[in-house]
Amino acid sequence: PVTKFRRVGQTNMNADSSRSHSVFTISVESRTKANPTAPVTKKSALLHLVDLAGSERQKSTDAAGERLKEASAINKSLSALGNVIKALVDLADGKERHVPYRDSKLTFLLKDALGGG
């Protein structure tokens, strides 16, 4: 089922095309004591569940108006994610490189999960 926050729209390629990315983040925290007099040890983690809207060739979908704007935004966001991943690969290969996390809301939200924590 589609929630009120999820955008879908019909294109020539897909009758229920997702028009947005979804990011669901779960914060998990654990607190333990080795014994009653020991200090509390705290561990925490974030789990990101991500559903990316698919990239579509605008020519193939015959998108116009609002659908065309949505498709452009989706493609720009996916391109920004690709640029971040490419920059991280370059860094891992020892190249000096700026990682453009701030180029999209998606990459900025996922910065810690992508290695920029």
Secondary structure as GFF3:
##gff-version 3
##sequence-region A 1 117
A	DSSP	beta_strand	8	9	.	.	.	ID=ss1
A	DSSP	beta_strand	17	18	.	.	.	ID=ss2
A	DSSP	beta_strand	22	32	.	.	.	ID=ss3
A	DSSP	beta_strand	41	51	.	.	.	ID=ss4
A	DSSP	alpha_helix	58	61	.	.	.	ID=ss5
A	DSSP	alpha_helix	66	92	.	.	.	ID=ss6
A	DSSP	three_ten_helix	101	103	.	.	.	ID=ss7
A	DSSP	alpha_helix	105	109	.	.	.	ID=ss8
A	DSSP	alpha_helix	111	111	.	.	.	ID=ss9
A	DSSP	pi_helix	112	116	.	.	.	ID=ss10
###
